[in-house]
């Protein structure tokens, strides 16, 4: 009998009863004309909901000619969803009644909770605690509600409803939902789901994104965001959803300061919206700046149009259209493709002599359908082109319909996208229909056309970022993490947050970041000895925790060439600081060699703690004008080579890092290694609040940190190792080597996205019985969506440990154990399966022990699972590992396994 635990693929999601209830009860349903409860009840009745809808209100016998019940237990049929529109103070008791009646979910439309003052916050906590007691999911409070057009469910008080479609909308603003509903109905835009979050006291973005990622009715997801409560959950949901389908986000309050700036250049340069934008990129989603862009992005991404770059070719019958499109392309950093000599020659053969001879390809005002077809085909065939925009102005000699057909024909069997811009209205109406029939995106103006292509380009770029799972820095020497922690502990023990110059340099050295040597001096004679030891010229700097930027107080002196100048400069520095700050605390002077490199570029590398998304890394131009220049790019850790290169490329100064005006190119790999080291540092040191390496000098030989400022702080007790990060790093510490009793060597490690192929091969080799034990259904193949779910994990909420071995110099998967966090956040569900030919060799036991240890370290209190009653070997293994087995009261064919991780 194979050792296998079933893992359901089509398992029931914990929000299923919210989105697909069998019956609904409306608390507060009323006959009052303007009552919210009446509007909700009326919308549900008019929406042709497939299940029963009951009015609950002790004040009425009937509502809208329907029976009205005093209590929920009086309703004759099962109820999965309660919609509550009663005064806030009545809600806790209603939740209790619903919990006792077995209701799975509730939508609390009522206001008067944490959005207001007074007792609202306490009342909201009481409601959430009551719901958790009964394992009930809550949407709201203070929300518009939920619409699910495919089942005729409009559980909102909106005057509009939604047409059926494939877009899902999650919004923190109920008012925006109603406005979008009104717009969508007028523009024939349909939805799979519309959700108003309200206060998001329980169900939040992460939960909804996790559900919609698996929802077959949803093809694209739109988000309206005002603020993030739980960044880890938000990022987890985003990353899961965007791996499965396009996600587009619009955020309000882009220019509001999100937090107080830290006392470093980095803190001054990073705003809350910058970090939010970096988070969206890393999650593989696209950001829109307006409602119009939101739907345009959703429209273009819902097609199969995809690009692999940002090089656009434009074909137009009007030069002015091409100029307008080019201007917008420059604004959006979209490159006009440089057409190859072969393409130019092909265009010369098929176009009149006076065509533009370059991109944009102006095929002139009398362009025929044949010209469009030849020009679009030629551009698509060019390796320098990632996509084509075909534009038309309906001139006297133009046949818009025939030209549309020509473009459609040219695009057939092409992997590169073609976008159309047919300007006008009446004359191009039929062409619009033709484009829509063939799913070729068509836009009404040059700007929106180029914006659509930019959206495709950003989606491609961000999806690449999403796929990055940084592993161990194998090529770099190990840092001295313990030594770094001891430095930080000593600083915090003295009641300080800011490290001294010497301490900051020591921390960088612990992570193998090149730092210029310096000597801390308490008097002028010590400074003289230091200068003579180092050799002239030297640099002298003020060293004081109370001084943020040394240059602002005249605290830096360069090119000091002799002994007399050293003593004079020492005294002048102290006097200068005294003028600016009185008596600075523990002021010393550091002496260091004058670092001279004629080809050096001044850079900045830093990190700062965002109050929502945790630590963010910044790279950009350095020096004393750093805040004025504002040339920087931001990324969320952890980084790898690809992410570090992308971070550098996003800055303007990146263009100066290659060969420039006689200067040799910098040693780019050395710069990348510093970024990787800083990433490693902020991941492994949760006490680090901000870091400022400025300037970091880079030249052809390498890099050197000439100055650094670091701030640290105490971490709250009981937090997990990586809770200060929005993205959980790859758990390198869980990689282990082992040898089986028969001498076979195996490696147990967390699964990675690139393991999809060996995961599929592993599944295909499983026997029919093992597959059935695992999935509790007959399954012949893992779909692409399943592979994504199984291999692209958020390590903070789920983990898959695979056992691999080398066979014929190829890595082969021989077993896998995984856990997934339950909605309560305190327990997890496990799964285990071992390849048939590797049974009874100790692999299952090793995997499960490693999985249990990891779950315990992650802070889970309990690990549970279901085992088929016929799977005797798995039951025996579970008992050996300390699980308690019991019968499933709802299914005699299943055993329940549970293990307490706190004991």
NORCORGI-V172738 format. One record per backbone hydrogen bond with DSSP energy under -1.0 kcal/mol. NH is the residue of the N-H (numbers start at 1). CO is the residue of the C=O. E is the energy in kcal/mol with one decimal. If there is no record, write none. Layout:
# NORCORGI-V172738
((NH:CO:E) (NH:CO:E))
This chain:
# NORCORGI-V172738
((5:832:-4.6) (7:774:-9.1) (16:13:-2.0) (19:15:-1.9) (20:16:-3.0) (24:52:-2.4) (25:81:-2.4) (26:54:-3.2) (27:83:-2.6) (28:56:-2.3) (29:26:-1.1) (35:32:-1.3) (39:35:-1.9) (40:36:-2.4) (41:37:-2.2) (42:38:-2.9) (43:39:-2.5) (44:40:-2.1) (45:41:-2.1) (46:42:-2.6) (47:43:-1.2) (49:44:-1.1) (54:24:-2.9) (56:26:-2.7) (57:69:-2.4) (60:57:-1.7) (63:66:-2.6) (66:63:-1.9) (68:61:-3.0) (69:55:-3.0) (74:71:-1.3) (75:72:-1.5) (80:23:-1.9) (81:23:-2.0) (82:105:-2.1) (83:25:-3.2) (84:107:-3.2) (85:27:-2.6) (90:87:-1.9) (91:88:-1.4) (94:90:-1.6) (95:91:-2.7) (96:92:-2.0) (97:93:-2.4) (98:94:-2.7) (99:95:-2.7) (100:96:-2.4) (101:97:-1.4) (102:99:-1.3) (103:98:-2.6) (105:80:-2.2) (106:137:-2.6) (107:82:-3.0) (108:139:-2.9) (109:84:-2.4) (110:84:-1.1) (116:113:-1.9) (120:117:-1.1) (123:119:-2.4) (124:120:-2.2) (125:121:-2.1) (126:122:-2.0) (127:123:-2.2) (128:124:-2.3) (129:125:-2.6) (130:126:-2.3) (131:127:-2.4) (132:128:-2.5) (133:129:-1.7) (135:132:-1.3) (136:131:-2.8) (137:104:-2.4) (139:106:-2.7) (142:110:-2.3) (146:155:-1.3) (147:194:-2.7) (148:153:-3.5) (151:148:-1.7) (152:149:-1.5) (153:148:-1.9) (155:146:-2.5) (165:191:-1.4) (168:220:-2.2) (169:193:-2.4) (170:222:-2.6) (171:195:-2.6) (172:224:-1.4) (177:173:-1.6) (178:174:-2.0) (179:175:-2.0) (180:176:-2.9) (181:177:-2.7) (182:178:-2.1) (183:179:-2.2) (184:180:-3.3) (185:181:-2.3) (186:182:-1.4) (187:183:-1.5) (189:184:-2.7) (191:163:-3.5) (192:167:-3.4) (193:167:-1.2) (194:147:-2.2) (195:169:-2.9) (196:145:-2.4) (197:171:-3.0) (199:141:-2.9) (200:197:-1.7) (201:140:-2.1) (203:138:-2.3) (208:204:-2.0) (209:205:-2.9) (210:206:-2.1) (211:207:-1.8) (212:208:-2.9) (213:209:-2.0) (214:211:-1.2) (218:215:-1.4) (219:166:-3.0) (220:166:-1.7) (221:246:-2.3) (222:168:-3.7) (223:248:-2.3) (224:170:-2.6) (225:250:-2.8) (234:230:-2.5) (235:231:-3.1) (236:232:-2.3) (237:233:-2.7) (238:234:-2.6) (239:235:-2.7) (240:236:-2.1) (241:237:-2.7) (242:238:-3.0) (244:241:-1.3) (245:241:-2.4) (248:221:-2.8) (249:286:-2.7) (250:223:-2.6) (252:225:-2.5) (256:253:-1.2) (264:262:-1.3) (268:264:-1.9) (269:265:-1.5) (270:266:-1.7) (275:271:-1.8) (276:272:-2.2) (277:273:-2.5) (278:274:-2.1) (279:275:-2.5) (280:276:-2.2) (281:277:-2.2) (282:278:-2.2) (283:279:-1.5) (284:281:-1.6) (285:280:-2.1) (286:247:-2.2) (288:249:-3.1) (294:290:-2.2) (295:291:-2.0) (296:292:-2.2) (297:293:-2.9) (298:294:-1.9) (299:295:-2.5) (300:296:-2.4) (301:297:-2.4) (302:298:-1.6) (312:335:-3.2) (313:387:-2.5) (315:389:-3.0) (316:361:-2.5) (322:318:-1.6) (323:319:-2.1) (324:320:-2.3) (325:321:-2.4) (326:322:-2.3) (327:323:-2.6) (328:324:-1.9) (329:325:-2.1) (330:326:-2.5) (331:327:-2.0) (332:328:-1.7) (333:330:-1.3) (334:329:-3.2) (335:310:-1.6) (337:312:-2.3) (344:340:-2.4) (345:341:-2.2) (346:342:-2.1) (347:343:-2.5) (348:344:-2.2) (349:345:-1.5) (350:346:-1.1) (351:347:-1.8) (355:352:-1.7) (356:362:-1.1) (361:314:-3.8) (362:360:-1.2) (363:316:-2.8) (367:364:-1.5) (372:368:-1.8) (373:369:-2.5) (374:370:-2.7) (375:371:-2.8) (376:372:-2.7) (377:373:-2.3) (378:374:-2.4) (379:375:-2.1) (380:376:-2.4) (381:377:-1.7) (382:379:-1.1) (385:382:-1.7) (386:311:-2.7) (387:311:-1.2) (388:417:-2.1) (389:313:-2.9) (390:419:-3.0) (391:315:-3.5) (392:421:-2.6) (395:393:-1.9) (398:395:-2.0) (403:399:-2.5) (404:400:-2.0) (405:401:-2.2) (406:402:-1.9) (407:403:-2.1) (408:404:-2.5) (409:405:-2.5) (410:406:-2.2) (411:407:-1.5) (414:411:-1.5) (419:388:-2.8) (420:441:-2.7) (421:390:-2.4) (423:392:-2.5) (432:428:-2.2) (433:429:-1.5) (434:430:-1.9) (435:431:-2.6) (436:432:-2.5) (437:433:-2.4) (438:434:-1.5) (439:436:-1.5) (440:435:-2.7) (443:420:-2.5) (449:445:-1.6) (450:446:-2.3) (451:447:-2.5) (452:448:-1.9) (453:449:-1.8) (454:450:-2.7) (455:451:-2.1) (456:452:-2.0) (457:453:-2.3) (458:454:-2.9) (459:455:-2.5) (460:456:-2.3) (461:457:-2.6) (462:458:-3.1) (463:459:-2.4) (464:460:-1.6) (465:461:-1.5) (466:462:-2.5) (467:463:-1.6) (468:465:-1.4) (474:472:-2.3) (476:473:-1.6) (480:510:-2.9) (481:479:-1.3) (484:480:-2.1) (485:481:-2.5) (486:482:-2.1) (487:483:-1.8) (488:484:-2.1) (489:485:-2.8) (490:486:-2.1) (491:487:-1.8) (492:488:-2.6) (493:489:-2.3) (494:490:-1.1) (495:492:-1.7) (496:491:-2.0) (499:710:-2.5) (504:500:-2.9) (505:501:-2.2) (506:502:-2.0) (507:503:-2.1) (508:504:-2.0) (509:505:-2.5) (510:506:-1.9) (512:509:-2.1) (513:508:-2.2) (516:705:-2.3) (519:591:-2.5) (521:589:-3.0) (527:523:-1.8) (528:524:-2.0) (529:525:-2.4) (530:526:-2.2) (531:527:-2.4) (532:528:-2.5) (533:529:-2.1) (534:530:-2.3) (535:531:-2.6) (538:560:-2.1) (539:592:-3.1) (540:557:-2.3) (541:590:-2.1) (542:555:-2.5) (543:588:-2.8) (547:544:-1.7) (553:550:-1.3) (554:551:-1.2) (555:550:-3.1) (557:540:-2.5) (560:538:-2.5) (566:562:-1.4) (567:563:-1.8) (568:564:-2.4) (569:565:-2.6) (570:566:-2.3) (571:567:-1.9) (572:568:-2.4) (573:569:-2.6) (574:570:-1.8) (575:571:-2.4) (576:572:-2.8) (577:573:-2.2) (578:574:-2.2) (579:575:-2.2) (580:576:-1.5) (581:577:-3.1) (582:578:-1.9) (588:543:-2.2) (589:521:-2.2) (590:541:-3.0) (591:519:-2.4) (592:539:-2.2) (594:537:-2.0) (600:597:-1.6) (601:698:-2.2) (603:696:-1.9) (604:620:-2.6) (605:693:-1.8) (606:618:-2.5) (607:691:-2.1) (608:616:-2.1) (609:689:-1.0) (610:614:-2.9) (614:610:-1.4) (615:724:-1.7) (616:608:-2.6) (617:635:-3.2) (618:606:-2.5) (619:633:-2.2) (620:604:-1.9) (621:631:-1.9) (622:602:-2.3) (629:625:-2.8) (630:626:-2.0) (632:630:-1.0) (633:619:-2.8) (635:617:-2.4) (644:640:-2.7) (645:641:-2.4) (646:642:-2.3) (647:643:-2.2) (648:644:-2.1) (649:645:-2.3) (650:646:-1.1) (651:648:-1.7) (655:652:-1.6) (656:653:-1.9) (657:654:-1.3) (660:663:-1.7) (663:660:-2.5) (666:657:-2.7) (667:699:-2.8) (668:666:-1.6) (671:667:-1.3) (672:668:-2.5) (673:669:-2.3) (674:670:-1.6) (675:671:-2.0) (676:672:-2.4) (677:673:-2.4) (678:674:-2.7) (679:675:-2.3) (680:676:-2.4) (681:677:-2.7) (682:678:-2.6) (683:679:-1.8) (684:680:-2.3) (685:681:-1.6) (688:685:-2.0) (689:711:-2.5) (690:711:-1.7) (691:607:-2.9) (692:709:-2.0) (693:605:-2.6) (694:707:-1.0) (696:603:-2.6) (697:704:-2.7) (698:601:-2.0) (699:702:-2.6) (704:697:-1.9) (705:514:-2.4) (706:695:-2.4) (709:692:-1.8) (711:690:-2.5) (712:497:-2.6) (713:687:-2.0) (723:720:-1.4) (725:722:-1.7) (732:730:-2.4) (734:731:-1.9) (735:732:-1.9) (736:748:-2.6) (738:746:-2.7) (740:744:-3.1) (743:740:-2.6) (746:738:-2.7) (747:804:-2.6) (748:736:-2.7) (749:802:-2.1) (751:800:-2.6) (755:752:-2.0) (756:753:-1.4) (759:755:-2.4) (760:756:-2.3) (761:757:-2.4) (762:758:-2.2) (763:759:-2.2) (764:760:-2.4) (765:761:-1.2) (766:763:-1.4) (771:767:-2.5) (772:768:-2.1) (773:769:-2.7) (774:770:-2.0) (775:771:-2.9) (776:772:-2.6) (787:783:-2.4) (788:784:-2.2) (789:785:-2.3) (790:786:-2.5) (791:787:-2.0) (792:788:-2.4) (797:794:-2.1) (798:794:-1.8) (799:819:-2.3) (801:817:-3.4) (802:749:-2.9) (803:815:-2.7) (804:747:-2.7) (805:812:-2.2) (807:810:-3.0) (810:807:-1.1) (812:805:-3.1) (814:803:-3.3) (815:803:-1.0) (816:833:-2.5) (817:801:-2.6) (818:831:-2.5) (819:799:-2.4) (820:829:-1.9) (821:797:-2.8) (822:827:-2.8) (825:822:-2.2) (828:862:-1.7) (829:820:-2.5) (830:864:-2.7) (831:818:-2.1) (833:816:-2.1) (834:3:-1.3) (835:814:-2.5) (838:835:-1.7) (839:836:-1.5) (846:842:-1.9) (847:843:-2.8) (848:844:-2.4) (849:845:-2.3) (850:846:-2.1) (851:847:-2.4) (852:848:-2.8) (853:849:-2.2) (854:850:-2.0) (855:851:-2.5) (856:852:-2.4) (857:853:-2.2) (858:854:-2.2) (859:856:-1.2) (860:855:-2.1) (861:826:-3.5) (862:826:-1.2) (863:899:-2.2) (864:828:-3.0) (865:897:-2.1) (867:895:-2.9) (869:893:-2.5) (871:868:-2.0) (872:870:-1.6) (875:871:-1.7) (876:872:-2.5) (877:873:-2.3) (878:874:-2.5) (879:875:-2.2) (880:876:-2.1) (881:877:-1.6) (882:879:-1.4) (883:878:-2.7) (884:898:-3.4) (886:896:-1.9) (888:894:-1.9) (894:891:-1.7) (895:867:-3.6) (896:886:-3.5) (897:865:-3.1) (898:884:-1.6) (899:863:-2.1) (901:861:-2.7))
